[in-house]
Amino acid sequence: MNFPYEAVSPSNAKKRVFKGINDVYDEIMRIYEATEEKGLSIGQSLYSSCAFFVDYSLLLDSKIQDRIKEFNYCKTFSCSPYPSMMETPANVIDDFMIIEQEVNQCIQSKQKEANNA
């Protein structure tokens, strides 16, 4: 997807022109705020909404992808990313908590779907 392009805004259901990545980020923030107000899962809401107006490859961040890999490694092998909790930077703990929350939300969603099937 190249800029500029026209797409329907999920936040207001109107067509708009996305001139650059900052317009995409503005739309994501509007979706985030609306989702937070409704008390819904932010990760799932963003994932499903973004498909309508942006190519996911524009949103991928290699540092975040590496953090997710680090989280998966630590969870799979039951090891800490640092020698102790006190040595673990606060941002790593925050990132892991967000990832854990999103993983749990996805698991709960899949369980609900399986129970309703």
C-alpha positions as CSV (number, residue, x, y, z in Angstrom):
1,M,0.0,0.0,0.0
2,N,1.5,3.3,-1.0
3,F,0.6,6.7,0.3
4,P,-1.6,8.5,-0.3
5,Y,-4.6,6.2,-0.5
6,E,-8.3,6.3,0.3
7,A,-10.0,4.0,2.8
8,V,-12.9,3.9,5.1
9,S,-12.1,5.0,8.6
10,P,-13.2,2.4,11.2
11,S,-13.5,5.1,13.8
12,N,-16.2,7.1,12.0
13,A,-17.2,4.9,9.0
14,K,-16.3,7.7,6.5
15,K,-13.9,7.6,3.6
16,R,-10.7,9.5,4.2
17,V,-7.3,10.0,2.6
18,F,-4.3,8.6,4.4
19,K,-1.4,10.7,3.3
20,G,1.3,9.1,5.4
21,I,2.0,6.8,8.3
22,N,1.1,9.5,10.8
23,D,-2.5,9.5,9.5
24,V,-2.5,5.8,10.1
25,Y,-1.3,6.2,13.7
26,D,-3.9,8.9,14.3
27,E,-6.6,6.5,13.2
28,I,-5.2,3.8,15.4
29,M,-5.3,6.1,18.4
30,R,-9.0,6.9,17.7
31,I,-9.7,3.2,17.5
32,Y,-7.7,2.6,20.7
33,E,-9.6,5.4,22.6
34,A,-13.0,4.1,21.5
35,T,-12.1,0.6,22.4
36,E,-10.8,1.6,25.8
37,E,-14.1,3.5,26.5
38,K,-16.1,0.4,25.7
39,G,-13.9,-1.8,27.8
40,L,-13.1,-4.2,24.9
41,S,-9.9,-6.0,24.1
42,I,-7.6,-3.4,22.6
43,G,-5.4,-5.9,20.8
44,Q,-8.2,-7.8,19.1
45,S,-10.0,-4.6,18.2
46,L,-6.9,-3.0,16.7
47,Y,-6.1,-6.2,14.8
48,S,-9.5,-6.6,13.3
49,S,-10.0,-2.9,12.5
50,C,-6.6,-2.3,10.9
51,A,-7.3,-4.8,8.2
52,F,-9.8,-2.4,6.8
53,F,-7.5,0.6,6.2
54,V,-3.8,-0.3,6.4
55,D,-1.4,-3.0,5.2
56,Y,-0.1,-4.7,8.4
57,S,3.4,-4.7,7.1
58,L,3.4,-0.9,7.6
59,L,2.8,-1.5,11.3
60,L,5.4,-4.2,12.0
61,D,8.2,-3.1,14.3
62,S,11.2,-5.4,14.5
63,K,11.9,-4.4,18.1
64,I,8.4,-5.5,19.2
65,Q,8.7,-8.7,17.2
66,D,11.9,-9.4,19.0
67,R,10.3,-8.7,22.4
68,I,7.5,-11.1,21.5
69,K,10.1,-13.8,20.6
70,E,11.8,-13.1,23.9
71,F,8.5,-13.4,25.8
72,N,7.8,-16.7,24.1
73,Y,11.3,-18.1,24.8
74,C,11.0,-17.2,28.5
75,K,7.6,-18.6,28.8
76,T,8.4,-21.8,26.9
77,F,11.6,-22.5,28.9
78,S,10.4,-21.0,32.2
79,C,13.4,-18.7,32.4
80,S,13.7,-15.0,33.3
81,P,15.0,-12.5,30.7
82,Y,17.4,-11.2,33.3
83,P,19.2,-12.7,36.3
84,S,16.6,-11.3,38.8
85,M,13.4,-9.3,38.9
86,M,15.4,-6.3,40.3
87,E,17.7,-6.4,37.3
88,T,14.9,-6.6,34.8
89,P,14.1,-3.1,33.3
90,A,10.6,-1.9,34.0
91,N,9.8,-1.6,30.2
92,V,10.6,-5.3,29.8
93,I,8.2,-6.2,32.6
94,D,5.5,-3.9,31.2
95,D,6.0,-5.3,27.7
96,F,5.7,-8.9,29.0
97,M,2.6,-8.0,31.0
98,I,0.9,-6.5,27.9
99,I,1.9,-9.5,25.7
100,E,0.6,-12.0,28.4
101,Q,-2.7,-10.1,28.6
102,E,-3.2,-10.2,24.9
103,V,-2.3,-13.9,24.7
104,N,-4.8,-14.6,27.5
105,Q,-7.5,-12.5,25.7
106,C,-6.9,-14.6,22.5
107,I,-7.1,-17.8,24.4
108,Q,-10.4,-16.8,26.0
109,S,-11.8,-15.7,22.7
110,K,-10.9,-19.0,21.1
111,Q,-12.5,-20.9,24.0
112,K,-15.7,-18.9,23.7
113,E,-15.8,-19.6,19.9
114,A,-15.2,-23.4,20.6
115,N,-18.0,-23.4,23.3
116,N,-20.4,-21.7,20.9
117,A,-19.7,-24.0,18.0
